């Protein structure tokens, strides 16, 4: 569902709450382009959890395939240019 910023301003947050009962998320458009997305906290947390699970899988794969570096913190910072 797409709602304009002006419509959100006019109808308020209760309108968004009503829309989220029917739709998984609500896009807010500004000047005709989707700029923001609103979703339930539970859905956001699930997305973050999936993102973390994916990062862990990638790290485990890198470890298994030997794509890692053993170095001190000082060496690491130097390599990063910090």
FIDOKE-45218 format. One line per field, with one value per residue: residue in one letter; x, y, z of N, C-alpha, C, CB in turn. Coordinates in nm, 3 decimals, always signed. Glycine has a CB too. Layout:
% residues N
rest = c(A | ...)
n.east = c(X | ...)
n.north = c(Y | ...)
n.up = c(Z | ...)
ca.east = c(X | ...)
ca.north = c(Y | ...)
ca.up = c(Z | ...)
c.east = c(X | ...)
c.north = c(Y | ...)
c.up = c(Z | ...)
cb.east = c(X | ...)
cb.north = c(Y | ...)
cb.up = c(Z | ...)
% end
This chain:
% residues 82
rest = c(X | X | X | X | X | X | X | X | X | X | X | X | X | X | X | X | X | X | X | X | X | X | X | X | X | X | X | X | X | X | X | X | X | X | X | X | X | X | X | X | X | X | X | X | X | X | X | X | X | X | X | X | X | X | X | X | X | X | X | X | X | X | X | X | X | X | X | X | X | X | X | X | X | X | X | X | X | X | X | X | X | X)
n.east = c(+0.084 | +0.054 | +0.100 | +0.063 | +0.284 | +0.145 | -0.113 | -0.069 | +0.000 | -0.241 | -0.430 | -0.310 | -0.142 | -0.312 | -0.440 | -0.237 | -0.201 | -0.445 | -0.419 | -0.205 | -0.327 | -0.439 | -0.244 | +0.094 | +0.299 | +0.348 | +0.407 | +0.548 | +0.507 | +0.690 | +0.664 | +0.574 | +0.739 | +0.837 | +0.956 | +0.982 | +0.925 | +0.685 | +0.652 | +0.529 | +0.665 | +0.729 | +0.763 | +0.981 | +1.177 | +1.197 | +1.301 | +1.553 | +1.658 | +1.672 | +1.860 | +2.085 | +2.115 | +2.183 | +2.428 | +2.580 | +2.581 | +2.728 | +2.975 | +3.047 | +3.079 | +3.293 | +3.491 | +3.508 | +3.601 | +3.846 | +3.878 | +3.989 | +4.168 | +4.435 | +4.531 | +4.672 | +4.497 | +4.614 | +4.749 | +4.528 | +4.390 | +4.583 | +4.588 | +4.336 | +4.371 | +4.333)
n.north = c(-0.118 | +0.222 | +0.542 | +0.888 | +1.148 | +1.377 | +1.276 | +1.113 | +1.311 | +1.448 | +1.248 | +1.112 | +0.902 | +0.701 | +0.621 | +0.487 | +0.275 | +0.148 | +0.070 | -0.108 | -0.322 | -0.447 | -0.469 | -0.585 | -0.398 | -0.042 | +0.196 | +0.519 | +0.787 | +1.051 | +1.335 | +1.176 | +0.953 | +0.646 | +0.669 | +0.602 | +0.322 | +0.161 | -0.076 | -0.340 | -0.373 | -0.634 | -0.755 | -0.610 | -0.681 | -0.953 | -0.943 | -0.831 | -1.037 | -1.243 | -1.128 | -1.128 | -1.406 | -1.480 | -1.345 | -1.483 | -1.741 | -1.684 | -1.609 | -1.848 | -2.008 | -1.876 | -1.921 | -2.201 | -2.233 | -2.120 | -1.846 | -1.614 | -1.400 | -1.413 | -1.205 | -0.946 | -0.698 | -0.451 | -0.493 | -0.540 | -0.291 | -0.133 | -0.250 | -0.174 | +0.092 | +0.257)
n.up = c(+0.000 | -0.081 | +0.049 | +0.038 | +0.158 | +0.228 | +0.267 | +0.489 | +0.672 | +0.686 | +0.767 | +0.978 | +1.227 | +1.309 | +1.080 | +0.947 | +1.125 | +1.088 | +0.817 | +0.840 | +0.953 | +0.742 | +0.544 | +0.490 | +0.496 | +0.467 | +0.227 | +0.214 | +0.011 | -0.137 | -0.320 | -0.532 | -0.534 | -0.385 | -0.061 | +0.210 | +0.430 | +0.628 | +0.877 | +1.088 | +1.418 | +1.491 | +1.242 | +1.144 | +1.333 | +1.277 | +1.016 | +1.074 | +1.227 | +1.035 | +0.867 | +1.035 | +1.074 | +0.814 | +0.785 | +0.973 | +0.859 | +0.625 | +0.740 | +0.867 | +0.642 | +0.516 | +0.710 | +0.704 | +0.444 | +0.459 | +0.429 | +0.590 | +0.823 | +1.048 | +1.298 | +1.506 | +1.703 | +1.661 | +1.415 | +1.257 | +1.267 | +1.143 | +0.889 | +0.807 | +0.792 | +1.007)
ca.east = c(+0.000 | +0.130 | +0.032 | +0.145 | +0.321 | +0.035 | -0.223 | -0.028 | -0.010 | -0.384 | -0.505 | -0.244 | -0.086 | -0.419 | -0.466 | -0.132 | -0.235 | -0.556 | -0.365 | -0.120 | -0.414 | -0.475 | -0.126 | +0.217 | +0.375 | +0.291 | +0.508 | +0.517 | +0.566 | +0.717 | +0.674 | +0.546 | +0.834 | +0.843 | +1.072 | +0.988 | +0.837 | +0.646 | +0.609 | +0.513 | +0.791 | +0.756 | +0.815 | +1.115 | +1.267 | +1.217 | +1.394 | +1.686 | +1.700 | +1.711 | +1.984 | +2.191 | +2.135 | +2.254 | +2.567 | +2.645 | +2.604 | +2.839 | +3.098 | +3.080 | +3.128 | +3.427 | +3.579 | +3.524 | +3.677 | +3.977 | +3.883 | +3.999 | +4.303 | +4.469 | +4.617 | +4.645 | +4.412 | +4.699 | +4.767 | +4.397 | +4.366 | +4.678 | +4.541 | +4.218 | +4.409 | +4.278)
ca.north = c(+0.000 | +0.346 | +0.659 | +1.009 | +1.217 | +1.469 | +1.196 | +1.076 | +1.433 | +1.479 | +1.142 | +1.078 | +0.769 | +0.602 | +0.570 | +0.389 | +0.158 | +0.082 | +0.006 | -0.221 | -0.436 | -0.509 | -0.487 | -0.615 | -0.275 | +0.076 | +0.285 | +0.661 | +0.850 | +1.194 | +1.383 | +1.069 | +0.841 | +0.578 | +0.715 | +0.535 | +0.207 | +0.138 | -0.212 | -0.372 | -0.399 | -0.778 | -0.784 | -0.551 | -0.766 | -1.078 | -0.911 | -0.816 | -1.172 | -1.313 | -1.065 | -1.179 | -1.548 | -1.485 | -1.304 | -1.594 | -1.846 | -1.639 | -1.614 | -1.990 | -2.057 | -1.819 | -1.992 | -2.337 | -2.228 | -2.059 | -1.704 | -1.532 | -1.355 | -1.415 | -1.090 | -0.874 | -0.582 | -0.346 | -0.527 | -0.523 | -0.147 | -0.086 | -0.297 | -0.095 | +0.233 | +0.330)
ca.up = c(+0.000 | -0.087 | +0.105 | +0.019 | +0.281 | +0.261 | +0.320 | +0.624 | +0.752 | +0.701 | +0.835 | +1.103 | +1.251 | +1.323 | +0.946 | +0.921 | +1.206 | +1.019 | +0.697 | +0.878 | +0.984 | +0.615 | +0.460 | +0.565 | +0.512 | +0.402 | +0.172 | +0.216 | -0.107 | -0.132 | -0.458 | -0.626 | -0.527 | -0.256 | +0.013 | +0.340 | +0.447 | +0.766 | +0.903 | +1.230 | +1.488 | +1.484 | +1.108 | +1.139 | +1.413 | +1.202 | +0.908 | +1.133 | +1.266 | +0.912 | +0.823 | +1.122 | +1.042 | +0.687 | +0.810 | +1.044 | +0.758 | +0.540 | +0.819 | +0.884 | +0.513 | +0.500 | +0.802 | +0.651 | +0.319 | +0.484 | +0.393 | +0.710 | +0.855 | +1.191 | +1.322 | +1.630 | +1.684 | +1.603 | +1.274 | +1.193 | +1.250 | +1.044 | +0.758 | +0.773 | +0.781 | +1.122)
c.east = c(+0.089 | +0.043 | +0.121 | +0.175 | +0.209 | -0.084 | -0.192 | -0.042 | -0.157 | -0.456 | -0.441 | -0.204 | -0.194 | -0.455 | -0.363 | -0.161 | -0.346 | -0.506 | -0.281 | -0.201 | -0.447 | -0.354 | -0.003 | +0.300 | +0.306 | +0.408 | +0.458 | +0.586 | +0.581 | +0.743 | +0.663 | +0.642 | +0.833 | +0.971 | +1.090 | +0.895 | +0.810 | +0.601 | +0.598 | +0.650 | +0.827 | +0.815 | +0.957 | +1.215 | +1.296 | +1.315 | +1.537 | +1.743 | +1.746 | +1.841 | +2.103 | +2.220 | +2.213 | +2.402 | +2.644 | +2.676 | +2.723 | +2.972 | +3.141 | +3.136 | +3.269 | +3.528 | +3.611 | +3.614 | +3.810 | +3.989 | +3.877 | +4.146 | +4.319 | +4.569 | +4.580 | +4.552 | +4.490 | +4.719 | +4.638 | +4.369 | +4.458 | +4.633 | +4.420 | +4.250 | +4.354 | +4.390)
c.north = c(+0.124 | +0.461 | +0.779 | +1.071 | +1.313 | +1.394 | +1.152 | +1.196 | +1.465 | +1.376 | +1.096 | +0.931 | +0.662 | +0.543 | +0.463 | +0.261 | +0.078 | +0.007 | -0.115 | -0.342 | -0.513 | -0.545 | -0.513 | -0.491 | -0.163 | +0.162 | +0.428 | +0.723 | +0.999 | +1.238 | +1.270 | +0.951 | +0.780 | +0.619 | +0.642 | +0.414 | +0.190 | -0.007 | -0.234 | -0.404 | -0.547 | -0.815 | -0.729 | -0.638 | -0.897 | -1.055 | -0.898 | -0.951 | -1.251 | -1.258 | -1.117 | -1.326 | -1.563 | -1.447 | -1.414 | -1.707 | -1.809 | -1.648 | -1.759 | -2.049 | -2.004 | -1.893 | -2.131 | -2.338 | -2.154 | -1.913 | -1.618 | -1.498 | -1.363 | -1.301 | -1.025 | -0.757 | -0.469 | -0.370 | -0.504 | -0.375 | -0.088 | -0.125 | -0.216 | +0.053 | +0.320 | +0.370)
c.up = c(+0.000 | -0.039 | +0.079 | +0.154 | +0.324 | +0.320 | +0.463 | +0.718 | +0.784 | +0.789 | +0.966 | +1.114 | +1.266 | +1.186 | +0.911 | +0.999 | +1.140 | +0.895 | +0.730 | +0.925 | +0.857 | +0.528 | +0.547 | +0.591 | +0.437 | +0.354 | +0.181 | +0.095 | -0.085 | -0.276 | -0.559 | -0.624 | -0.388 | -0.183 | +0.146 | +0.338 | +0.596 | +0.777 | +1.053 | +1.292 | +1.478 | +1.349 | +1.092 | +1.214 | +1.342 | +1.086 | +0.959 | +1.175 | +1.144 | +0.858 | +0.904 | +1.092 | +0.913 | +0.705 | +0.880 | +0.946 | +0.668 | +0.613 | +0.839 | +0.755 | +0.488 | +0.587 | +0.748 | +0.527 | +0.334 | +0.446 | +0.520 | +0.735 | +1.006 | +1.213 | +1.455 | +1.599 | +1.618 | +1.454 | +1.196 | +1.166 | +1.143 | +0.904 | +0.711 | +0.758 | +0.892 | +1.214)
cb.east = c(-0.096 | +0.181 | +0.000 | +0.072 | +0.454 | -0.009 | -0.248 | +0.117 | +0.056 | -0.450 | -0.520 | -0.332 | +0.002 | -0.544 | -0.462 | +0.007 | -0.278 | -0.664 | -0.283 | -0.024 | -0.544 | -0.564 | -0.103 | +0.300 | +0.520 | +0.197 | +0.542 | +0.562 | +0.481 | +0.839 | +0.805 | +0.543 | +0.977 | +0.837 | +1.061 | +0.948 | +0.900 | +0.533 | +0.706 | +0.415 | +0.782 | +0.627 | +0.721 | +1.113 | +1.207 | +1.082 | +1.352 | +1.681 | +1.585 | +1.600 | +1.974 | +2.152 | +2.000 | +2.188 | +2.570 | +2.555 | +2.477 | +2.815 | +3.078 | +2.955 | +3.033 | +3.427 | +3.515 | +3.387 | +3.595 | +4.080 | +3.766 | +3.937 | +4.329 | +4.529 | +4.605 | +4.779 | +4.354 | +4.835 | +4.812 | +4.285 | +4.387 | +4.818 | +4.505 | +4.113 | +4.362 | +4.173)
cb.north = c(+0.000 | +0.373 | +0.641 | +1.111 | +1.294 | +1.545 | +1.073 | +1.023 | +1.552 | +1.487 | +1.025 | +1.112 | +0.770 | +0.667 | +0.685 | +0.446 | +0.200 | +0.185 | +0.106 | -0.179 | -0.389 | -0.417 | -0.362 | -0.716 | -0.293 | +0.157 | +0.246 | +0.731 | +0.822 | +1.228 | +1.458 | +1.124 | +0.888 | +0.424 | +0.864 | +0.633 | +0.077 | +0.238 | -0.313 | -0.492 | -0.356 | -0.859 | -0.723 | -0.408 | -0.793 | -1.132 | -0.783 | -0.721 | -1.247 | -1.300 | -0.911 | -1.161 | -1.619 | -1.391 | -1.175 | -1.647 | -1.868 | -1.496 | -1.545 | -2.069 | -2.013 | -1.670 | -2.003 | -2.397 | -2.160 | -2.135 | -1.667 | -1.605 | -1.209 | -1.555 | -0.988 | -0.823 | -0.535 | -0.340 | -0.674 | -0.583 | -0.074 | -0.140 | -0.446 | -0.114 | +0.287 | +0.245)
cb.up = c(+0.122 | -0.231 | +0.258 | -0.074 | +0.263 | +0.136 | +0.231 | +0.625 | +0.677 | +0.564 | +0.744 | +1.217 | +1.375 | +1.388 | +0.843 | +0.959 | +1.348 | +0.979 | +0.616 | +0.987 | +1.052 | +0.538 | +0.370 | +0.490 | +0.463 | +0.500 | +0.026 | +0.350 | -0.233 | -0.037 | -0.479 | -0.760 | -0.564 | -0.273 | +0.038 | +0.454 | +0.387 | +0.812 | +0.839 | +1.249 | +1.636 | +1.509 | +1.000 | +1.198 | +1.550 | +1.148 | +0.838 | +1.254 | +1.338 | +0.807 | +0.836 | +1.269 | +1.031 | +0.585 | +0.894 | +1.159 | +0.673 | +0.491 | +0.956 | +0.929 | +0.398 | +0.534 | +0.942 | +0.616 | +0.211 | +0.412 | +0.298 | +0.833 | +0.802 | +1.236 | +1.207 | +1.696 | +1.819 | +1.675 | +1.259 | +1.281 | +1.384 | +1.073 | +0.764 | +0.879 | +0.650 | +1.198)
% end
